[in-house]
């Protein structure tokens, strides 16, 4: 974790913030968190907050920008933000801390344009076997780095990498964040291209869907192109774009 984040953090201020957050995380992991016997794990949110033909867009693993030191990167988050702004759609961005320290200006733009921030861990580790102390350390380090980029930022959601929750839903709830799941994943991490992503959304969309897409973690050109095509199509068909529910709804589709 430490090497990944600090290597990508080029400014001295960002390095100090990252080092401090990770040092606190290391200290926290030494102390085991007490178990909460009888406390039921909160259900991840899988529905949009509005009723009827409503849909919420969520994007994982970003932000992803144009890094002059890495020719595999592209301005996909910036392009996506342009598309959302042009169509007046708000979305949720599930941020990785190692990407936050690479592209803090993109995080600031995401927040400034009214989108909702979500904690998606430091570097996308599978938390399924993490202890409560390890989960808390990772979540708190990620929040610290997001708030380094956007001081005072609200971070209402936490999404577990790979959907591998372990004890992370309980820990996130104790830290004031709702666990964010999804209704369906378009599997754009396969990089299937625009047409197949559009087809998957058309086939799987149901009222109050929370759609999982990605603006980081690979080539997301097809995702951005699909979003640009889908928003006007869905609006014309009577769909409304909203945010995920604030809490899980009992009996919601998963």
C-alpha positions as CSV (number, residue, x, y, z in Angstrom):
1,X,0.0,0.0,0.0
2,X,2.6,2.5,1.1
3,X,4.9,2.1,-1.9
4,X,1.9,2.3,-4.3
5,X,0.5,5.6,-2.9
6,X,3.7,7.4,-2.1
7,X,5.4,6.5,-5.5
8,X,2.4,8.1,-7.3
9,X,2.3,11.2,-5.1
10,X,4.6,13.8,-6.7
11,X,4.1,16.9,-4.7
12,X,5.7,17.2,-1.2
13,X,2.4,18.2,0.4
14,X,0.6,15.2,-1.1
15,X,3.4,12.9,0.1
16,X,3.1,14.3,3.6
17,X,-0.7,13.7,3.7
18,X,-0.3,10.2,2.2
19,X,2.5,9.3,4.6
20,X,0.4,10.5,7.6
21,X,-2.7,8.7,6.5
22,X,-0.8,5.5,5.9
23,X,1.1,5.8,9.2
24,X,-2.2,6.2,11.1
25,X,-3.5,3.1,9.2
26,X,-0.5,1.1,10.3
27,X,-1.0,2.1,13.9
28,X,-4.7,1.3,13.8
29,X,-4.1,-2.2,12.4
30,X,-2.1,-3.2,15.6
31,X,-5.2,-2.9,17.8
32,X,-8.0,-5.4,17.1
33,X,-11.5,-3.9,16.9
34,X,-14.0,-5.4,19.3
35,X,-16.5,-7.8,17.8
36,X,-20.1,-6.7,17.9
37,X,-22.1,-9.8,18.8
38,X,-25.6,-9.9,17.5
39,X,-25.3,-6.9,15.3
40,X,-26.5,-7.7,11.8
41,X,-24.5,-6.5,8.9
42,X,-26.1,-3.7,6.9
43,X,-27.3,-4.6,3.5
44,X,-25.5,-2.9,0.6
45,X,-27.6,-0.4,-1.3
46,X,-28.9,-1.8,-4.6
47,X,-31.6,0.6,-5.6
48,X,-31.9,4.2,-6.7
49,X,-33.5,6.7,-4.3
50,X,-36.3,7.8,-6.6
51,X,-39.2,5.5,-7.6
52,X,-40.5,4.3,-11.0
53,X,-38.2,4.6,-14.0
54,X,-35.2,5.9,-12.2
55,X,-31.6,4.9,-12.6
56,X,-28.3,5.8,-10.8
57,X,-24.9,5.7,-12.5
58,X,-21.9,4.8,-10.5
59,X,-18.3,4.7,-11.6
60,X,-15.4,2.7,-10.0
61,X,-11.6,2.7,-9.8
62,X,-10.9,6.2,-10.8
63,X,-10.3,9.0,-11.4
64,X,-8.3,8.3,-14.5
65,X,-6.5,11.1,-16.3
66,X,-3.8,11.8,-18.8
67,X,-0.5,11.0,-17.0
68,X,2.5,12.2,-19.0
69,X,4.6,9.5,-17.2
70,X,2.2,6.7,-18.3
71,X,1.2,6.4,-21.9
72,X,-1.5,3.9,-21.1
73,X,-3.6,6.5,-19.3
74,X,-6.2,8.7,-21.0
75,X,-8.5,11.5,-20.1
76,X,-11.5,9.2,-19.6
77,X,-12.8,10.7,-16.3
78,X,-12.6,14.2,-17.8
79,X,-14.5,13.0,-20.9
80,X,-17.1,11.3,-18.8
81,X,-17.5,14.5,-16.7
82,X,-18.1,16.4,-20.0
83,X,-20.8,14.0,-21.0
84,X,-22.5,14.1,-17.6
85,X,-22.4,17.9,-17.6
86,X,-23.8,18.2,-21.1
87,X,-26.7,16.0,-20.1
88,X,-27.2,17.4,-16.6
89,X,-26.8,14.1,-14.9
90,X,-25.3,13.5,-11.5
91,X,-23.4,10.3,-10.7
92,X,-21.4,8.6,-7.9
93,X,-17.6,8.3,-8.3
94,X,-16.1,5.5,-6.2
95,X,-12.5,6.7,-5.8
96,X,-9.3,4.8,-5.1
97,X,-6.8,6.6,-2.9
98,X,-3.9,5.7,-5.2
99,X,-5.7,7.4,-8.1
100,X,-6.8,10.3,-6.0
101,X,-3.1,11.2,-5.3
102,X,-2.3,10.9,-9.0
103,X,-5.2,13.1,-10.2
104,X,-6.3,15.4,-7.3
105,X,-7.5,18.0,-9.8
106,X,-10.0,15.5,-11.3
107,X,-11.3,14.7,-7.8
108,X,-11.8,18.5,-7.2
109,X,-13.6,18.7,-10.5
110,X,-15.9,15.8,-9.7
111,X,-16.9,17.4,-6.4
112,X,-17.2,20.9,-7.9
113,X,-19.6,19.7,-10.6
114,X,-22.0,18.2,-8.0
115,X,-21.2,14.5,-8.1
116,X,-21.2,12.3,-5.1
117,X,-18.0,10.8,-3.7
118,X,-17.6,7.2,-2.6
119,X,-14.7,5.5,-0.8
120,X,-13.4,2.5,-2.8
121,X,-10.3,1.7,-0.8
122,X,-6.6,2.7,-1.1
123,X,-5.6,0.4,-3.9
124,X,-8.5,-2.0,-4.6
125,X,-7.4,-4.8,-2.3
126,X,-9.9,-7.7,-1.7
127,X,-11.1,-7.0,1.9
128,X,-13.1,-10.2,2.3
129,X,-10.6,-11.6,4.8
130,X,-9.5,-8.2,6.4
131,X,-10.0,-7.8,10.1
132,X,-12.2,-4.9,11.4
133,X,-9.0,-3.0,12.3
134,X,-7.5,-3.5,8.8
135,X,-10.8,-2.4,7.1
136,X,-11.1,0.7,9.3
137,X,-7.4,1.6,8.6
138,X,-7.9,1.4,4.8
139,X,-11.2,3.3,4.8
140,X,-9.8,6.0,7.0
141,X,-6.6,6.4,4.9
142,X,-8.7,6.6,1.8
143,X,-11.0,9.3,3.3
144,X,-8.0,11.3,4.5
145,X,-6.6,11.4,1.0
146,X,-9.9,12.3,-0.6
147,X,-10.2,15.1,1.9
148,X,-6.7,16.2,1.1
149,X,-7.9,16.7,-2.5
150,X,-11.2,18.2,-1.5
151,X,-11.1,19.6,2.1
152,X,-14.3,18.9,4.0
153,X,-15.7,16.6,1.3
154,X,-18.8,14.5,2.1
155,X,-18.2,10.8,1.5
156,X,-21.6,9.2,2.1
157,X,-20.8,5.8,0.5
158,X,-18.3,3.0,0.7
159,X,-18.0,0.3,-2.0
160,X,-16.0,-2.9,-1.3
161,X,-13.6,-3.8,-4.1
162,X,-14.8,-6.8,-6.1
163,X,-18.0,-6.7,-4.0
164,X,-16.1,-8.8,-1.4
165,X,-17.6,-7.3,1.8
166,X,-16.3,-9.4,4.7
167,X,-16.8,-7.1,7.7
168,X,-16.4,-3.9,5.7
169,X,-20.1,-3.0,5.5
170,X,-20.3,-3.0,9.3
171,X,-17.1,-0.9,9.6
172,X,-18.2,1.6,7.0
173,X,-21.6,2.0,8.7
174,X,-19.8,2.8,12.0
175,X,-17.8,5.4,10.2
176,X,-20.9,7.0,8.9
177,X,-20.9,5.6,5.3
178,X,-23.6,3.5,3.7
179,X,-22.3,0.3,1.9
180,X,-23.0,0.8,-1.8
181,X,-23.7,-2.2,-4.0
182,X,-25.4,-2.3,-7.4
183,X,-28.3,-3.8,-9.3
184,X,-26.1,-5.0,-12.1
185,X,-22.5,-4.7,-13.4
186,X,-22.1,-4.1,-17.1
187,X,-18.7,-5.9,-16.9
188,X,-17.0,-3.1,-18.8
189,X,-13.8,-4.2,-17.2
190,X,-13.8,-6.8,-20.0
191,X,-13.4,-3.8,-22.4
192,X,-16.2,-5.1,-24.6
193,X,-16.7,-1.8,-26.5
194,X,-19.6,0.7,-26.7
195,X,-22.1,-1.4,-28.5
196,X,-22.0,-4.4,-26.1
197,X,-22.1,-2.1,-23.1
198,X,-25.2,-0.3,-24.4
199,X,-26.8,-3.7,-25.2
200,X,-26.2,-5.0,-21.6
201,X,-27.8,-1.9,-20.1
202,X,-30.8,-2.2,-22.3
203,X,-31.3,-5.9,-21.4
204,X,-30.7,-5.6,-17.7
205,X,-32.3,-2.2,-16.8
206,X,-35.2,-2.3,-14.3
207,X,-36.8,0.4,-12.3
208,X,-34.6,1.9,-9.6
209,X,-31.4,0.3,-11.1
210,X,-28.0,1.2,-9.7
211,X,-25.6,0.5,-12.6
212,X,-21.9,-0.3,-11.9
213,X,-19.5,1.0,-14.5
214,X,-15.8,2.0,-14.5
215,X,-13.9,5.2,-15.3
216,X,-10.6,3.7,-14.2
217,X,-8.7,0.4,-14.1
218,X,-8.2,0.1,-17.8
219,X,-9.3,1.4,-21.2
220,X,-12.7,3.0,-20.6
221,X,-13.2,4.6,-24.0
222,X,-16.1,2.2,-24.7
223,X,-17.7,3.0,-21.3
224,X,-17.7,6.8,-21.9
225,X,-19.0,6.3,-25.5
226,X,-21.8,4.1,-24.2
227,X,-22.8,6.6,-21.5
228,X,-22.9,9.3,-24.1
229,X,-25.2,7.2,-26.2
230,X,-27.4,5.9,-23.4
231,X,-28.3,9.0,-21.5
232,X,-30.3,10.7,-24.2
233,X,-31.8,7.4,-25.3
234,X,-33.0,6.6,-21.8
235,X,-34.2,10.1,-21.1
236,X,-36.3,9.9,-24.3
237,X,-37.8,6.7,-23.0
238,X,-38.9,8.3,-19.8
239,X,-36.1,7.3,-17.5
240,X,-34.9,9.7,-14.8
241,X,-31.3,9.9,-13.5
242,X,-30.9,10.1,-9.8
243,X,-28.5,8.9,-7.0
244,X,-28.5,5.6,-5.1
245,X,-30.8,5.3,-2.1
246,X,-29.3,6.5,1.2
247,X,-30.0,3.2,2.9
248,X,-30.7,-0.3,1.6
249,X,-34.3,-1.1,0.9
250,X,-35.6,-4.4,2.3
251,X,-36.5,-6.9,-0.5
252,X,-34.6,-4.9,-3.1
253,X,-33.2,-6.6,-6.1
254,X,-29.5,-7.6,-6.0
